Structure formats: C-alpha cells, structure tokens
Amino acid sequence: MNMMWSIYVFLIGAVLGSFYAVVATRLPKNESLLAPGSHCEYCNHPLKWYELIPIFSYLCQRGKCLKCHHHLPITYLLSEVGTGFLFLISYVKFGFQSSFFISIILSSLVTIIFISDMKYMIILDSPLLISIVLIFLISWLTKGFFPSLESLFHGLMMFGTFFLIGKLGSFLFKREALGGGDIKLSFIIGMTLGYKMGLFSFIFATFLALPYAILCLFLKEGHEVPFGPFLVSSLWIIFYFLEKFTLIWNYLFLL
C-alpha cells in the first residue's frame, strides 16, 4: 500500500463527502445544487473558501458559523470523514483494481442514502441511476459485454423479488413494508452481488436494522424506520468481505 496514494484517496473521499452532504440535503427539498452557493443554513452567510475545506474548516471553527456562531450540523463532518474513510479502506482492500471503483461508488451511496433517508425518508433516484450506469460500464470494460448483461439480469431479479416482498408486506401489515427507494436500491444490490448474495444482503440488513428499530420502538412510538441505510451498509460490507460471506452462505445453506 502506497502511503501517498492512501492520503490522496482519503482526501478525495472527504471532498466528495462534502458534496454528497449537499446532494442529500438539497435534492430532497428540490433545491439547486449550484445556486445559491454554499452558505450557513441559519443566517445565509455565504461561505468563504477557507470555510469550505473538508474536515479542517469544521474543526477549526469548532462546528460553528463564523458569522452567527450557530452550531452547524455535524452531518457535514461525518459525511466528510466517513466517505474519506470508506474510500481509504476500499483502496487498502482492492488497490486500483476494478473492484475499487465499484467500492467507491457504493461508498458514495452509503453517504448519500444515510443522510437523505435518515433525515427525509427519501432515497434519491439520480444517485441510484448514476451508480447503475457506472457499475455497468465498469463491468463491461473489465469483464466484457455479456457478463455485464448477466449482472443486469441479477439486478432485475432482485428488483422483482423486493417488489414482491414489498407487496406481500403491505398486504400482511396493512402499511408500506418496503419503500420505492428500497426496491430501486435492490437493483444495484443484485447487479453488484448477484442474486444469491443479494438475498443474503437483505437478510443481513434486517439484522443490522434490528437494534435501531428496537431503540425507536422505545424512544419514538410509531416512528418509521428507514431501511435504506441498512440495505446499503449491508451491500457495502458484503461486497468488501464477499469471499467470507460466500463461505457463510454455503455453510448455512449447503450450496
């Protein structure tokens, strides 16, 4: 592992993480990503260049706006550090192989979906569509056209399975069991992991979501639990440890 490349990859992730936070907070409110420019959400103070340095600016300003001194959402710091960290460990794991580029696409989705779904209960269509196109192109360039078509087929199978699970859950529980964004995300799960491990990803995501759901049950009666963050986290974890999870699947189901 090259130390300089590790630093570069982390910094690129931190910069993109800052942008992803803007995407995840503006698009659900139908706001432009370009205008107005970066500003304090409380006093509308336009941010100077030295207030926009990822991680560094937030820490130096002690998490406050320089003009109104209002505490800024820690979401921005977490998205910068988190995305940088996910990019870094993707590089440590895969180097600059094709899997690295797929991993950073998934890392980007982790950041965007965590913010948008936790805050607004929305999984944005545009990041999903862009991710599907990029993953397909990477697969096409590295594996060939027909294997990339096969990955699309697995994506369609997962989409159909999630759609049926959502319909069945809605019928049984008389409420929406899986949101439209979760179902669309399943397409990426299928095309990235394949159908078999995609199903395992769904099962794993329910276990990841269980502690949060129990906490919400005690603290916020009737609070709807966003499933997207746990789905995309499960996808990223299984993609990162694919060999180990494949062994677990084969051991459990003797396949």
Salt bridges, closest charged atoms under 4 A:
GLU31 OE2 - LYS29 NZ 3.90
GLU51 OE2 - HIS45 NE2 3.13
ASP125 OD1 - LYS184 NZ 2.88
GLU150 OE2 - HIS154 NE2 3.65
